């Protein structure tokens, strides 16, 4: 008996074929394969056949969401194919970033300016730049240092005008200081063989001393015409005051009062150059060691040298012996003047004895620190640091008639009698001048 054939059923939903599949399942599978093939073909087809060089074709522009819906993506140009406009390339300084930071930098505009601009719907404009040129302001130069100096002058000038201070003096002083800074940065200054820095002395050192000279001590200068305008000369002066401020005031007087504005090259003791900071400052301002070789080199070079022969015995003497000259040593300064043939100018200073009236001496403390003395004054050490402020006494500095040494000749420097006689002559001239000035002085502080 032949096996019966299974006839496919065209009937209801529950009917199946011999392979256990529902009717029409193969057709659905074939249709799905064809659809996927068409989708793959379409994905390989470029979107734009005539795409420009500026945009790179994107392989796929659609994706299927989880629910089967198709979502389109907007194409973005490749970063390497972006072109920069010609005008921007020509002026590279005008290129600005395309994206602004989320939080802009802090502005100097006020809150009212921001609110007003926001209401008007426009971005507030920055304040106008500070003008870098104008009266008294030099034009910017090529170097960065020049630009910094110019900007600083403009800023300081604007600050002075804002505070109500005007005048050419302010601009000149500011310009001088900034020009000094520029020269220090660029190395445009000279130092001689002794370490004298004229630029530092004129623009930093002397301006710091002038308030003491003019306003505090109110120095009165007499006989400035006795100092030669050129050539070497030796100024010999008395020494007093516990602190050697008399030498500094004499240095300011010679430079500011003399028509030639000469620099006084002081001869200082060894202790000055052994003291930190003080020694370097003394070198920069023209001081050198109080020794015959250095003194003769200065005088032979035509410099104006100053010496205080009393030394520490003069500035460290008690107040009861004020204006009484101590011994002038062995006359080494006279021998240096004789060898070089320069004149000796006596100098008498009144007023320095009263700035620190020395009532006693802390000898033990002085030996501990290696100092010649530690003074006890009415204000020091009782008031501590405030005791270092000098009393505002009235000063008089008088330069006497020069003593000629050229007529005696260099060989006279080897004769002890000539040296001692000339030393006593200079010392006696200074002592008598001190007595005369004390008689003329109305008051210590007036």
C-alpha positions in Angstrom: 0.0 0.0 0.0 1.5 3.3 -1.0 2.3 5.9 1.6 -0.1 8.7 1.5 1.4 12.2 0.5 1.2 15.1 2.8 -0.7 17.8 1.1 0.2 21.4 2.3 -2.6 22.9 4.1 -3.9 26.3 3.0 -6.0 26.4 6.0 -6.0 28.1 9.4 -3.4 29.7 11.4 -2.4 26.6 13.2 -1.6 24.7 10.2 2.1 23.8 9.5 4.1 22.2 6.7 6.2 19.1 6.8 9.2 20.8 8.1 7.3 22.0 11.1 7.1 25.6 9.8 4.1 27.7 9.4 3.0 28.4 5.9 4.5 31.5 4.3 7.5 31.6 6.8 10.0 31.0 3.9 8.6 33.8 1.9 9.0 36.2 4.9 12.6 35.1 5.4 13.4 35.6 1.7 11.8 39.0 1.8 13.8 40.0 4.9 17.1 38.9 3.2 16.3 41.0 0.1 15.5 44.0 2.3 18.7 43.7 4.2 20.6 43.4 1.0 19.0 46.6 -0.4 19.8 48.4 2.9 23.5 47.4 2.6 23.6 48.6 -1.0 22.0 51.9 -0.1 24.5 52.3 2.8 27.4 52.0 0.3 25.9 54.6 -2.0 27.4 58.0 -1.4 24.9 60.7 -0.3 26.3 63.4 -2.7 27.9 62.4 -5.9 29.2 65.9 -6.5 30.5 66.6 -2.9 32.8 69.6 -2.6 36.3 69.4 -1.2 35.3 71.2 2.0 33.0 68.3 3.2 34.0 64.6 3.5 31.2 62.1 2.8 29.8 60.4 5.8 29.5 56.6 5.4 26.1 56.3 7.2 23.6 59.0 7.9 20.9 57.0 9.5 20.6 54.7 12.4 17.8 52.7 13.9 16.5 53.4 17.4 15.6 50.7 19.8 12.0 50.9 18.7 12.9 50.5 15.0 12.4 54.1 14.0 14.9 55.7 11.7 16.8 58.7 13.1 18.7 61.0 10.8 22.1 62.6 11.8 23.2 66.0 10.7 26.6 65.7 9.0 29.6 67.5 10.4 32.6 68.6 8.4 36.0 66.9 9.1 38.3 69.2 11.1 41.2 68.6 8.7 39.2 69.9 5.6 38.2 73.2 7.1 39.4 76.3 5.3 40.6 79.5 6.9 39.4 82.7 5.1 42.1 84.5 3.2 41.6 87.7 5.2 42.2 85.8 8.5 45.4 84.3 7.1 46.7 87.7 6.0 46.3 89.0 9.5 47.1 86.3 11.9 46.7 88.6 14.9 43.0 89.0 14.1 42.2 85.3 14.4 39.9 84.6 17.3 38.8 81.2 18.7 35.5 79.9 17.4 34.3 78.8 20.8 34.1 81.2 23.7 34.8 80.0 27.2 31.8 79.1 29.2 32.8 81.6 32.0 34.3 84.8 30.6 37.2 86.4 32.4 36.5 88.9 35.1 35.9 92.3 33.8 36.6 95.7 35.2 33.2 97.0 34.3 30.9 98.1 37.1 27.7 96.3 37.9 25.6 99.2 36.7 27.4 99.2 33.3 26.6 95.4 32.9 23.0 95.8 33.8 22.5 98.8 31.4 24.2 96.9 28.6 22.1 93.8 29.3 18.9 95.8 29.1 19.9 97.4 25.9 20.7 94.0 24.4 24.3 94.7 23.5 27.7 93.6 24.9 29.5 96.3 26.9 32.6 97.6 25.2 36.0 97.6 27.1 37.4 100.9 28.4 39.7 102.9 26.1 43.5 102.0 26.5 45.8 104.3 28.4 47.6 106.6 26.0 51.3 105.7 25.9 52.4 108.9 24.2 51.9 112.5 25.0 53.7 115.4 26.7 56.5 114.1 28.8 56.0 110.5 27.7 58.6 109.1 25.2 57.5 107.1 22.3 57.9 103.3 22.6 61.1 101.9 21.2 61.8 98.6 19.7 63.0 96.7 22.8 60.7 95.2 25.4 62.5 97.2 28.2 61.7 100.5 26.4 58.1 99.5 26.2 57.9 98.7 29.9 59.5 102.0 30.8 57.0 103.8 28.6 54.0 102.0 30.0 55.2 102.7 33.6 55.7 106.4 32.9 52.1 106.6 31.5 50.6 104.7 34.4 52.5 106.7 37.0 51.7 110.0 35.3 48.0 109.0 35.2 48.1 108.1 38.9 49.7 111.5 39.8 47.1 113.4 37.8 44.2 111.4 39.4 45.5 112.4 42.8 45.6 116.1 41.8 49.3 116.4 41.5 50.6 118.1 38.4 53.8 119.6 37.1 56.8 118.9 35.0 58.9 118.0 38.1 56.9 114.9 38.8 57.2 113.7 35.2 60.9 114.4 35.2 61.5 112.6 38.5 59.5 109.6 37.4 61.2 109.5 34.0 64.7 109.7 35.7 63.9 106.8 38.0 62.6 104.6 35.2 65.4 105.5 32.9 67.8 104.4 35.7 66.0 101.1 35.9 66.3 100.7 32.2 70.1 101.4 32.3 70.5 98.8 35.1 68.6 96.2 33.1 70.5 96.9 29.9 73.9 97.4 31.6 74.3 100.9 30.2 76.4 102.3 33.0 80.1 102.4 34.0 82.1 101.7 37.2 85.6 102.9 37.6 88.6 101.0 39.0 87.6 101.9 42.6 84.1 100.6 42.2 82.5 104.1 41.9 79.1 103.9 40.2 78.2 107.5 39.2 74.8 106.5 37.9 73.8 104.9 41.1 75.1 107.8 43.2 73.3 110.5 41.3 69.9 108.8 40.9 69.5 106.6 44.0 72.1 107.5 46.7 72.0 111.3 46.7 68.2 111.6 46.3 67.8 109.5 49.5 70.1 111.8 51.5 68.6 115.1 50.2 65.6 115.0 52.6 68.0 114.9 55.5 70.1 117.5 54.0 67.4 120.0 53.1 64.5 119.4 55.4 65.9 117.8 58.6 69.3 119.4 59.1 68.6 122.4 56.9 72.3 122.6 56.0 73.8 126.0 55.3 76.9 126.0 53.1 79.5 128.7 53.0 82.7 129.1 51.0 81.8 126.6 48.3 83.8 128.7 45.9 87.0 127.6 47.6 86.6 124.2 46.0 88.3 124.1 42.6 86.0 123.4 39.6 88.5 120.9 38.1 91.6 119.1 39.1 92.5 117.3 42.3 92.0 118.7 45.8 91.9 117.3 49.3 89.1 118.3 51.7 90.0 117.9 55.4 87.1 118.1 57.9 86.3 117.6 61.6 84.4 114.4 62.6 81.6 114.1 65.1 78.1 112.9 65.9 78.4 109.2 67.0 77.3 108.2 63.5 79.3 109.5 60.5 76.4 111.5 59.0 78.6 114.6 58.7 80.6 112.9 55.9 77.5 112.1 54.0 76.1 115.6 54.3 79.4 117.0 53.1 79.2 114.8 50.1 75.7 116.1 49.3 76.8 119.7 49.8 79.8 119.4 47.4 77.7 117.9 44.6 74.5 120.1 45.0 76.0 123.4 45.9 79.1 123.5 43.7 78.6 124.9 40.2 80.5 121.9 38.7 78.5 119.3 40.7 81.6 117.4 41.6 81.6 114.1 43.5 83.4 113.9 46.8 85.4 110.7 47.0 85.6 109.9 50.7 88.5 108.1 52.3 87.0 105.6 54.9 88.3 103.3 57.6 88.7 99.5 57.2 85.6 98.9 59.4 83.3 100.6 56.8 84.2 98.1 54.1 84.0 95.1 56.5 80.4 95.9 57.4 77.8 94.1 55.2 75.8 96.3 52.8 77.5 99.4 54.1 80.8 98.4 52.5 79.3 97.7 49.1 77.3 100.9 49.2 80.4 102.9 50.2 82.3 101.5 47.2 79.4 102.3 44.8 79.2 105.9 46.0 82.9 106.6 45.5 84.5 105.8 48.9 87.8 104.0 49.1 90.3 102.9 51.8 91.9 105.6 53.8 95.5 104.7 52.7 98.1 106.7 51.0 98.3 104.7 47.8 94.5 105.0 47.2 94.5 108.7 48.1 97.4 109.5 45.8 95.8 107.6 42.9 92.6 109.6 43.3 94.3 113.0 43.7 96.6 112.3 40.7 93.6 111.4 38.6 92.1 114.9 39.3 89.4 113.7 41.7 88.1 115.5 44.8 89.0 113.5 47.9 87.7 114.0 51.4 89.3 112.8 54.7 88.3 113.0 58.3 91.6 112.6 60.2 90.1 112.3 63.7 88.5 108.9 62.7 86.6 107.0 65.4 88.2 109.2 68.1 86.2 112.2 66.7 82.8 110.6 66.2 83.0 108.6 69.4 84.0 111.4 71.8 81.6 112.3 74.7 79.3 115.2 74.4 81.2 117.1 77.0 84.1 117.4 74.5 82.0 118.5 71.6 83.7 120.7 69.0 87.2 120.0 70.4 89.3 118.4 67.7 91.2 115.2 68.5 94.6 114.3 67.2 94.9 114.3 63.4 97.1 111.2 63.3 100.6 111.2 61.7 99.7 113.5 58.8 99.4 110.9 56.1 96.8 113.0 54.2 99.3 115.9 54.1 102.0 113.7 52.6 99.5 112.5 49.9 98.7 116.1 49.0 102.3 117.1 48.9 103.2 114.2 46.6 100.5 115.0 44.1 100.7 118.8 44.5 97.0 119.4 45.1 95.6 122.1 47.4 94.2 121.2 50.9 90.7 122.7 51.6 89.8 122.9 55.4 86.2 122.1 56.2 84.3 122.9 59.4 81.0 121.3 60.3 78.8 122.7 63.1 75.6 120.9 64.1 76.7 117.2 63.9 77.7 117.0 67.5 74.0 117.4 68.6 72.3 114.8 66.5 73.3 112.0 68.9 74.6 113.5 72.2 76.9 110.8 73.5 76.5 110.4 77.3 78.3 107.1 77.7 79.8 104.0 76.0 78.8 100.4 76.3 82.4 99.0 76.1 81.5 95.4 76.8 78.8 95.3 74.0 81.3 97.1 71.7 84.0 94.4 72.3 81.4 91.7 71.7 80.5 93.0 68.3 83.9 94.2 67.4 82.8 97.9 67.2 85.0 100.8 68.4 82.2 102.0 70.7 78.4 101.6 71.3 77.0 105.0 72.3 74.5 105.8 75.0 72.4 108.8 74.1 69.2 110.4 75.6 67.1 108.3 73.2 69.3 105.1 72.6 69.0 102.4 73.7 66.0 103.6 75.8 63.7 104.0 72.9 65.1 101.1 70.8 64.9 101.6 67.1 63.3 105.0 67.5 66.5 106.1 69.3 68.3 105.9 66.0 66.5 108.9 64.6 68.9 111.8 64.8 67.8 115.1 66.4 67.0 117.9 63.9 69.9 120.2 64.7 70.8 123.2 62.4 73.9 122.6 60.4 76.5 124.9 59.0 79.3 123.7 56.6 82.0 126.1 55.8 84.9 125.4 53.3 88.0 127.5 54.1 90.6 129.0 51.8 92.7 126.3 50.1 96.3 125.7 51.4 98.7 125.5 48.5 101.1 122.5 48.5 102.5 122.8 44.9 105.1 125.4 46.0 106.6 122.9 48.5 107.2 120.2 45.9 106.8 116.4 46.1 110.1 116.0 47.9 108.8 117.8 51.0 106.5 114.8 51.7 109.6 113.0 53.0 110.4 115.7 55.5 108.6 115.0 58.8 108.8 118.6 60.0 107.1 120.0 56.9 104.4 117.4 57.2 103.8 118.0 60.9 103.8 121.8 60.5 101.3 121.7 57.6 99.1 119.2 59.6 99.0 121.6 62.6 98.2 124.5 60.3 95.2 122.8 58.8 94.0 121.5 62.2 94.2 125.0 63.8 92.3 126.6 60.9 89.4 124.1 61.3 89.4 124.6 65.1 89.2 128.4 64.9 86.5 128.2 62.3 84.4 126.0 64.5 84.6 128.5 67.4 83.6 131.3 65.1 80.6 129.4 63.7 79.5 128.5 67.2 79.5 132.2 68.2 77.4 133.0 65.1 74.8 130.2 65.7 71.7 131.5 67.3 70.4 128.1 68.5 71.1 124.4 68.2 67.9 123.7 66.4 67.2 127.1 64.7 
